Amino acid sequence: MNEMPNLEQASAMTTSKISANNVQVYYGDTHAIRDVNIEIQPQSVTAFIGPSGCGKSTFLRTLNRMNDTIDICRVEGTITIDGEDIYNAKVDPVQLRAKVGMVFQKPNPFPKSIYDNVAYGPRIHGLARNKAELDDIVASSLQKAGLWEEAKDRLDEPGTGMSGGQQQRLCIARAIAVSPEVILMDEPCSALDPIATAKVEELIDELRENYTIVIVTHSMQQAARVSQRTAFFHMGVLVEEGPTEDIFTNPKDKRTQDYITGRFG
């Protein structure tokens, strides 16, 4: 008996990197996220947009169990990455967060040298057998983050001494250093000036060749520039999701249309 899945099943099994089914998030008695269903494609950028407080960052944090750190928060439903349920009791959140890296709104380099910021994760996860391997990981992560030329002669200097845009790229290098498969970005440019923002956006475009990226952004222009797919959240509900161009030029839901044309938000 042939147990190989047929091509249609196989493509369905491989199309999504992340799959969320009927996800609910509660903060105590508050129902913050309702009935979210979404498939996130590999090697692509998916943008979450919507007004402040609509749940986009809360949902982003379910994808690497960052909400576990909030006592009153509970998550229901199923989220799988490569078919594995990330909320299964056997899943180690520390290992999960190595696979699903996160870059926050404000650059948050450790109070360590540039080198040690990037080397931190590989050290704790045992990814380098010796100093030479660690040096290679640090150099390649800084190169992938577009920071090597600016940082190579000052690796011993504190990461906190860099400009805001450089610090954010250092945080991206730190996330890349543990070889993640997914990178979550929570408004990564909101604290940056336009030039630094352009560099980070360019970097996001390069990184999607090797990583699945999910970005929360308050800037619709940014979502239009960097993402292939866009999901619009409103009042804890995922209103609609689809190819970015369709969401911006031909949204199906009136709430999306109203938000994009500036009627509310």
C-alpha positions in Angstrom: 0.0 0.0 0.0 1.4 3.4 -1.0 1.5 5.6 2.1 3.0 8.6 0.3 0.6 11.6 0.5 -0.7 12.8 -2.9 0.7 15.9 -4.4 -2.2 18.1 -3.3 -1.9 16.9 0.3 1.9 17.3 0.2 1.7 20.9 -1.0 -0.9 21.7 1.7 1.4 20.2 4.3 4.4 22.2 3.1 2.8 25.6 2.2 2.5 27.1 5.7 5.3 27.6 8.1 3.0 28.7 10.9 -0.6 27.7 11.3 -3.0 29.3 13.9 -6.4 27.7 14.4 -9.2 29.2 16.5 -6.7 31.1 18.7 -8.2 33.0 21.8 -6.1 35.1 24.2 -7.4 36.2 27.6 -5.9 38.6 30.1 -7.8 37.5 33.2 -11.4 38.1 32.3 -10.6 40.2 29.2 -11.0 38.4 25.9 -8.2 40.1 24.0 -8.0 38.0 20.8 -10.9 36.2 19.3 -11.1 33.3 16.9 -7.9 34.0 15.0 -7.2 31.7 12.0 -4.2 32.3 9.8 -1.6 30.5 7.7 1.8 32.2 7.5 4.0 31.3 4.5 7.7 30.4 4.7 10.3 32.7 3.3 8.0 35.7 3.2 7.1 38.8 5.2 3.6 38.9 6.7 2.6 42.3 8.2 0.0 42.7 11.0 -1.7 46.1 10.8 -4.5 47.8 12.7 -5.2 50.5 15.2 -3.4 50.7 18.6 -4.8 48.2 21.0 -6.3 46.0 18.3 -4.4 42.8 19.4 -1.7 42.6 16.7 1.2 42.6 19.2 -0.6 40.3 21.6 -1.2 37.8 18.7 2.5 38.2 17.6 3.6 37.2 21.1 1.6 34.0 21.0 3.9 32.8 18.2 6.9 32.3 20.5 5.0 32.0 23.8 6.1 35.4 25.1 2.7 35.7 26.7 3.8 32.8 29.0 5.7 35.5 31.0 2.4 37.3 31.9 0.7 35.5 34.8 -2.9 36.4 34.0 -2.6 35.6 30.3 -3.9 32.3 28.8 -4.0 31.1 25.2 -6.5 28.7 23.7 -6.6 27.1 20.3 -3.7 25.6 18.3 -0.6 27.2 16.9 1.8 24.9 14.9 5.2 25.6 13.4 6.1 23.0 10.8 3.2 21.0 12.0 4.4 20.9 15.7 2.0 22.3 18.4 4.1 24.9 20.1 1.9 24.9 23.2 2.4 21.2 23.7 3.7 20.5 27.3 6.8 18.8 25.8 7.9 22.0 24.0 10.6 23.9 25.8 9.8 27.6 25.5 13.6 28.5 25.6 14.3 26.2 22.6 11.2 27.6 20.8 12.4 31.1 21.2 15.7 30.1 19.6 13.8 28.9 16.6 11.4 31.9 16.7 13.5 35.0 17.3 12.1 38.3 18.3 13.0 41.9 17.7 11.3 44.5 19.9 10.0 48.0 19.4 12.8 49.7 21.2 16.4 48.5 20.5 17.4 46.5 23.6 21.0 45.5 23.3 22.5 43.8 26.4 24.9 46.0 28.4 27.8 44.0 26.9 30.2 44.4 24.0 28.9 44.3 20.4 30.6 40.9 20.1 29.1 39.5 23.3 25.6 40.7 22.3 25.7 38.5 19.2 27.7 35.6 20.9 25.3 35.4 23.8 22.7 33.1 22.3 25.2 30.7 20.5 27.0 30.4 23.8 24.0 29.4 25.9 22.6 27.1 23.2 26.0 25.4 22.7 26.1 26.2 19.0 29.9 26.8 18.8 32.6 24.2 19.8 35.4 26.8 20.1 36.3 30.4 19.8 36.9 30.3 16.0 33.4 28.9 15.4 31.9 31.6 17.7 33.9 34.3 15.8 32.4 32.9 12.5 28.9 33.0 13.9 29.3 36.6 15.2 30.8 37.8 11.9 28.2 36.1 9.7 25.3 37.3 11.9 26.6 40.9 11.7 27.0 40.6 7.9 23.5 39.2 7.5 22.2 42.1 9.6 24.1 44.6 7.4 26.2 45.8 10.3 29.6 44.1 9.8 31.3 47.1 8.0 30.2 49.5 10.8 31.0 47.1 13.7 34.0 45.0 12.7 36.6 47.4 14.2 34.7 48.1 17.4 33.5 44.6 18.5 34.8 45.2 22.0 32.9 48.4 22.4 29.5 48.4 24.2 26.5 47.8 22.0 24.6 50.5 23.8 27.1 53.1 22.3 25.8 52.6 18.8 23.2 54.7 17.1 19.5 53.7 17.5 19.4 52.2 14.0 22.6 50.3 14.5 21.4 49.0 17.9 18.2 47.7 16.2 20.3 45.9 13.5 22.5 44.6 16.4 19.3 43.1 17.9 18.5 41.5 14.6 22.0 40.1 14.4 21.6 38.7 17.9 18.3 37.1 16.9 19.9 35.6 13.7 22.9 34.2 15.6 21.0 31.2 17.0 19.9 30.2 13.5 16.2 30.8 13.9 13.6 29.9 11.3 11.1 32.6 12.1 11.8 36.2 13.1 9.1 38.2 14.8 9.4 42.0 14.7 7.2 44.2 16.9 7.2 47.7 15.4 11.0 47.4 14.9 11.3 50.9 13.3 9.0 53.0 15.5 11.9 54.4 17.5 14.1 55.0 14.4 14.6 58.0 12.1 13.7 57.6 8.3 17.3 56.7 7.2 17.6 54.0 9.9 14.1 52.8 9.0 15.0 52.5 5.3 18.1 50.4 6.3 16.0 48.0 8.4 13.4 47.7 5.7 16.1 46.8 3.2 17.4 44.3 5.6 14.0 42.7 6.1 13.7 42.3 2.3 17.1 40.5 2.2 16.3 38.3 5.2 13.1 36.9 3.9 15.1 34.8 1.5 16.2 32.6 4.5 13.6 33.3 7.2 9.9 33.6 7.7 9.2 37.1 9.0 6.2 38.4 10.8 6.2 42.2 11.4 3.7 44.3 13.5 3.7 47.8 12.1 1.7 50.9 12.8 2.8 52.3 9.4 0.6 51.1 6.5 3.3 52.5 4.1 5.8 50.2 5.7 3.5 47.2 5.5 3.0 48.0 1.8 6.8 48.3 1.2 8.1 45.2 3.0 5.4 42.5 3.1 4.0 40.0 0.7 0.9 39.3 2.8 -1.0 41.6 5.2 -3.4 40.8 8.1 -5.7 43.5 9.4 -6.7 43.3 13.1 -9.5 45.3 14.7 -10.7 45.0 18.3 -9.1 41.6 18.9 -10.4 40.1 15.6 -8.5 39.2 12.5 -10.8 41.0 10.0 -9.0 39.8 6.8 -5.7 38.6 5.5 -4.4 38.2 2.0 -1.8 39.4 -0.5 -0.6 42.9 0.5 -1.6 44.4 -2.8 -5.1 43.1 -2.5 -5.6 44.3 1.1 -4.5 47.8 0.2 -6.2 48.2 -3.2 -9.2 45.9 -3.0 -10.1 45.0 0.6 -13.1 42.7 1.1 -14.2 44.1 4.4 -15.6 47.6 5.0 -13.6 47.9 8.3 -10.3 47.3 6.4 -11.4 49.9 3.7 -12.2 52.4 6.5 -8.9 51.9 8.2 -6.8 52.1 5.1 -8.5 55.2 3.8 -8.0 56.9 7.3 -11.6 56.9 8.4 -10.6 55.5 11.7 -7.4 54.3 13.5 
